[in-house]
Amino acid sequence: MPKMKTKSGAKKRFRVRGSGSVKRAHAGKRHILTKRTTKNKRQLRGITGIHETNADSVRAMLPYA
């Protein structure tokens, strides 16, 4: 059987933790930041987990994770 391919966009956006949960970065912190408040930019730092409603789709895009 051929190998399953990982979605290129998903492998750039998601990482799987040791516990098996998937982590992601916050959206909206790349460009056009002048219109955002300092508080909003600060709150977009760091990483967060994916929502459980999206977990199945992300798992399908990362078959070997």
DSSP file (Angstrom, degrees, kcal/mol; ACC not computed):
  #  RESIDUE AA STRUCTURE BP1 BP2  ACC     N-H-->O    O-->H-N    N-H-->O    O-->H-N    TCO  KAPPA ALPHA  PHI   PSI    X-CA   Y-CA   Z-CA
    1    1 A M              0   0    0      0, 0.0     2,-0.1     0, 0.0     0, 0.0   0.000 360.0 360.0 360.0 142.7    0.0    0.0    0.0
    2    2 A P        -     0   0    0      0, 0.0     2,-0.1     0, 0.0     0, 0.0  -0.360 360.0 -97.4 -72.7 158.5    1.2    3.5   -0.7
    3    3 A K        -     0   0    0      1,-0.1     2,-0.3    -2,-0.1     0, 0.0  -0.415  36.2-113.9 -72.3 150.4    2.0    5.8    2.2
    4    4 A M        -     0   0    0     -2,-0.1     2,-0.3     1,-0.0    -1,-0.1  -0.657  31.5-127.3 -82.5 142.3   -0.6    8.4    3.2
    5    5 A K        -     0   0    0     -2,-0.3     2,-0.3    58,-0.1    -1,-0.0  -0.708  11.0-132.2 -94.2 142.0    0.4   12.0    2.6
    6    6 A T        -     0   0    0     -2,-0.3     2,-0.3    56,-0.1    56,-0.2  -0.709  32.1-106.6 -85.1 139.8    0.3   14.7    5.3
    7    7 A K     >  -     0   0    0     54,-2.1     4,-2.0    -2,-0.3     3,-0.2  -0.539  24.8-142.2 -67.3 126.2   -1.4   17.9    4.3
    8    8 A S  H  > S+     0   0    0     -2,-0.3     4,-1.0     1,-0.2    -1,-0.2   0.872  98.5  50.8 -61.0 -40.1    1.4   20.5    3.8
    9    9 A G  H  > S+     0   0    0      1,-0.2     4,-0.9     2,-0.2    -1,-0.2   0.863 109.7  50.9 -66.5 -35.0   -0.6   23.4    5.3
   10   10 A A  H  > S+     0   0    0     -3,-0.2     4,-2.3     1,-0.2     3,-0.3   0.874 105.0  54.8 -71.7 -37.6   -1.5   21.3    8.4
   11   11 A K  H  < S+     0   0    0     -4,-2.0    -1,-0.2     1,-0.2    -2,-0.2   0.770 109.6  49.1 -70.0 -22.1    2.0   20.3    9.2
   12   12 A K  H  < S+     0   0    0     -4,-1.0    -1,-0.2    -5,-0.2    -2,-0.2   0.737 118.7  38.1 -82.3 -23.6    3.1   24.0    9.2
   13   13 A R  H  < S+     0   0    0     -4,-0.9    12,-0.5    -3,-0.3     2,-0.3   0.722 112.0  49.8-102.2 -24.4    0.2   25.0   11.5
   14   14 A F  E  <  -A   24   0A   0     -4,-2.3     2,-0.3    10,-0.1    10,-0.2  -0.884  51.2-172.0-124.2 149.2   -0.1   22.2   14.0
   15   15 A R  E     -A   23   0A   0      8,-1.6     8,-3.1    -2,-0.3     2,-0.5  -0.990  23.2-129.8-133.7 144.5    2.1   20.2   16.3
   16   16 A V  E     -A   22   0A   0     -2,-0.3     6,-0.2     6,-0.2     5,-0.1  -0.822  21.9-139.9 -97.3 129.3    1.1   17.2   18.4
   17   17 A R    >   -     0   0    0      4,-3.3     3,-1.4    -2,-0.5    -1,-0.0  -0.286  29.0-102.4 -78.3 168.3    2.1   17.3   22.1
   18   18 A G  T 3  S+     0   0    0      1,-0.3    -1,-0.1     2,-0.1    -2,-0.0   0.817 122.8  57.7 -61.0 -31.3    3.4   14.3   24.0
   19   19 A S  T 3  S-     0   0    0      2,-0.1    -1,-0.3     1,-0.1     3,-0.1   0.612 121.0-108.2 -75.3 -11.6   -0.1   13.8   25.5
   20   20 A G  S <  S+     0   0    0     -3,-1.4    -2,-0.1     1,-0.4     2,-0.1   0.266  78.7 127.2 102.0 -12.0   -1.6   13.5   22.1
   21   21 A S        -     0   0    0     -5,-0.1    -4,-3.3     1,-0.1     2,-0.4  -0.402  58.2-122.2 -76.6 160.4   -3.4   16.9   22.1
   22   22 A V  E     -A   16   0A   0     -6,-0.2    28,-1.6    28,-0.1     2,-0.3  -0.874  21.9-156.8-109.2 133.4   -2.7   19.3   19.2
   23   23 A K  E     +AB  15  49A   0     -8,-3.1    -8,-1.6    -2,-0.4     2,-0.3  -0.772  12.5 177.7-109.0 154.8   -1.4   22.8   19.7
   24   24 A R  E     -AB  14  48A   0     24,-3.1    24,-2.7    -2,-0.3     2,-0.2  -0.957  27.2-111.3-147.8 162.3   -1.7   25.8   17.4
   25   25 A A  E     - B   0  47A   0    -12,-0.5     2,-0.2    -2,-0.3    22,-0.2  -0.535  42.2 -96.1 -90.4 163.1   -0.8   29.5   17.3
   26   26 A H        -     0   0    0     20,-0.7     3,-0.4    18,-0.5     2,-0.2  -0.538  37.8-126.6 -76.6 145.5   -3.3   32.3   17.5
   27   27 A A  S    S+     0   0    0     -2,-0.2    -1,-0.1     1,-0.2     0, 0.0  -0.562  81.9  45.9 -86.9 156.4   -4.5   33.8   14.2
   28   28 A G  S    S+     0   0    0     -2,-0.2    -1,-0.2     1,-0.0    16,-0.1   0.718  78.3  99.7  91.1  23.0   -4.3   37.5   13.5
   29   29 A K        +     0   0    0     -3,-0.4     3,-0.1    15,-0.1     4,-0.1   0.001  58.5  82.1-128.6  31.3   -0.8   38.4   14.6
   30   30 A R  S    S-     0   0    0      1,-0.4     2,-0.3     2,-0.1     3,-0.1   0.854  97.5 -13.2-101.9 -48.0    1.1   38.5   11.3
   31   31 A H  S    S+     0   0    0      1,-0.2    -1,-0.4     2,-0.0     0, 0.0  -0.928 107.2  48.7-152.9 172.5    0.5   41.9    9.7
   32   32 A I        +     0   0    0     -2,-0.3     3,-0.4    -3,-0.1    -1,-0.2   0.947  61.6 150.2  53.7  53.1   -1.6   45.0    9.8
   33   33 A L    >   +     0   0    0      1,-0.2     3,-0.9    -3,-0.1     8,-0.1   0.507  45.3  85.7 -91.7  -5.0   -1.1   45.2   13.5
   34   34 A T  T 3  S+     0   0    0      1,-0.3    -1,-0.2     0, 0.0    -2,-0.0   0.817  88.3  51.8 -68.2 -28.3   -1.4   49.0   13.7
   35   35 A K  T 3  S+     0   0    0     -3,-0.4     2,-0.3     2,-0.1    -1,-0.3   0.599  95.3  89.0 -83.0  -9.4   -5.1   48.8   14.1
   36   36 A R  S <  S-     0   0    0     -3,-0.9     2,-0.1    -4,-0.1    -3,-0.0  -0.624  80.4-118.1 -89.2 147.4   -4.9   46.3   16.9
   37   37 A T     >  -     0   0    0     -2,-0.3     4,-2.3     1,-0.1     5,-0.2  -0.399  22.9-115.1 -77.8 160.2   -4.7   47.4   20.5
   38   38 A T  H  > S+     0   0    0      1,-0.2     4,-2.2     2,-0.2     5,-0.2   0.888 117.6  53.6 -61.2 -39.5   -1.7   46.6   22.7
   39   39 A K  H  > S+     0   0    0      1,-0.2     4,-2.0     2,-0.2    -1,-0.2   0.915 108.5  48.7 -62.0 -43.5   -3.9   44.4   24.9
   40   40 A N  H  > S+     0   0    0      1,-0.2     4,-0.8     2,-0.2    -2,-0.2   0.915 111.7  48.3 -65.3 -43.0   -5.2   42.5   21.9
   41   41 A K  H  < S+     0   0    0     -4,-2.3     3,-0.4     1,-0.2    -1,-0.2   0.875 111.1  51.8 -65.2 -36.6   -1.7   41.8   20.5
   42   42 A R  H >< S+     0   0    0     -4,-2.2     3,-1.3     1,-0.2    -1,-0.2   0.882 106.9  52.7 -65.9 -38.7   -0.5   40.7   23.9
   43   43 A Q  H 3< S+     0   0    0     -4,-2.0    -1,-0.2     1,-0.3    -2,-0.2   0.666 100.6  62.7 -73.9 -14.9   -3.4   38.3   24.3
   44   44 A L  T 3< S+     0   0    0     -4,-0.8   -18,-0.5    -3,-0.4    -1,-0.3   0.456  83.0 106.7 -87.8  -0.5   -2.5   36.7   21.0
   45   45 A R    <   +     0   0    0     -3,-1.3    -3,-0.0    -4,-0.2   -16,-0.0  -0.265  66.3  19.8 -71.0 163.4    0.9   35.6   22.2
   46   46 A G  S    S-     0   0    0    -20,-0.1   -20,-0.7   -21,-0.0     2,-0.3  -0.169  89.8 -68.0  78.6-169.2    1.7   32.0   23.0
   47   47 A I  E     -B   25   0A   0    -22,-0.2     2,-0.3   -24,-0.0   -22,-0.2  -0.772  37.4-170.4-122.3 164.5    0.0   28.8   21.9
   48   48 A T  E     -B   24   0A   0    -24,-2.7   -24,-3.1    -2,-0.3     2,-0.2  -0.907  27.9 -98.7-144.9 171.1   -3.4   27.2   22.5
   49   49 A G  E     -B   23   0A   0     -2,-0.3   -26,-0.2   -26,-0.2     2,-0.2  -0.478  40.2-101.6 -89.3 164.9   -5.0   23.9   21.8
   50   50 A I        -     0   0    0    -28,-1.6   -28,-0.1    -2,-0.2     2,-0.1  -0.550  43.4 -99.0 -82.5 154.8   -7.4   23.2   19.0
   51   51 A H    >>  -     0   0    0     -2,-0.2     3,-1.6     1,-0.1     4,-0.6  -0.437  27.7-121.1 -72.8 146.8  -11.1   23.0   19.7
   52   52 A E  T 34 S+     0   0    0      1,-0.3     4,-0.5     2,-0.2     3,-0.5   0.767 110.9  62.8 -63.7 -24.6  -12.6   19.5   20.1
   53   53 A T  T 34 S+     0   0    0      1,-0.2    -1,-0.3     2,-0.1     4,-0.2   0.756 109.5  41.0 -70.6 -22.4  -15.0   20.1   17.3
   54   54 A N  T <> S+     0   0    0     -3,-1.6     4,-2.1     1,-0.1    -1,-0.2   0.467  89.3  93.9 -99.4  -3.5  -12.1   20.4   14.9
   55   55 A A  H  X S+     0   0    0     -4,-0.6     4,-2.4    -3,-0.5     5,-0.2   0.880  82.7  51.1 -61.2 -41.7  -10.0   17.6   16.3
   56   56 A D  H  > S+     0   0    0     -4,-0.5     4,-1.9     1,-0.2    -1,-0.2   0.898 110.7  48.7 -64.6 -39.8  -11.2   14.9   13.9
   57   57 A S  H  > S+     0   0    0     -4,-0.2     4,-1.4     2,-0.2    -1,-0.2   0.912 112.6  47.6 -66.3 -41.3  -10.4   17.1   10.8
   58   58 A V  H  X S+     0   0    0     -4,-2.1     4,-1.2     1,-0.2    -2,-0.2   0.901 110.1  52.5 -67.4 -40.4   -6.9   18.0   12.1
   59   59 A R  H  < S+     0   0    0     -4,-2.4     3,-0.3     1,-0.2     6,-0.2   0.882 107.1  53.2 -61.1 -38.5   -6.2   14.3   12.9
   60   60 A A  H  < S+     0   0    0     -4,-1.9    -1,-0.2     1,-0.2    -2,-0.2   0.842 108.6  49.8 -66.0 -32.6   -7.2   13.3    9.4
   61   61 A M  H  < S+     0   0    0     -4,-1.4   -54,-2.1     1,-0.2    -1,-0.2   0.707 113.5  47.3 -78.5 -19.9   -4.8   15.9    7.9
   62   62 A L    ><  +     0   0    0     -4,-1.2     3,-1.4    -3,-0.3    -1,-0.2  -0.666  68.0 168.1-118.8  73.7   -1.9   14.6   10.1
   63   63 A P  T 3  S+     0   0    0      0, 0.0    -1,-0.1     0, 0.0    -2,-0.1   0.773  76.7  40.5 -64.3 -27.6   -2.1   10.8    9.6
   64   64 A Y  T 3         0   0    0      1,-0.2    -5,-0.0   -60,-0.1   -58,-0.0   0.299 360.0 360.0-104.7  11.0    1.2   10.0   11.3
   65   65 A A    <         0   0    0     -3,-1.4    -1,-0.2    -6,-0.2   -45,-0.0   0.456 360.0 360.0 -85.7 360.0    1.0   12.4   14.2
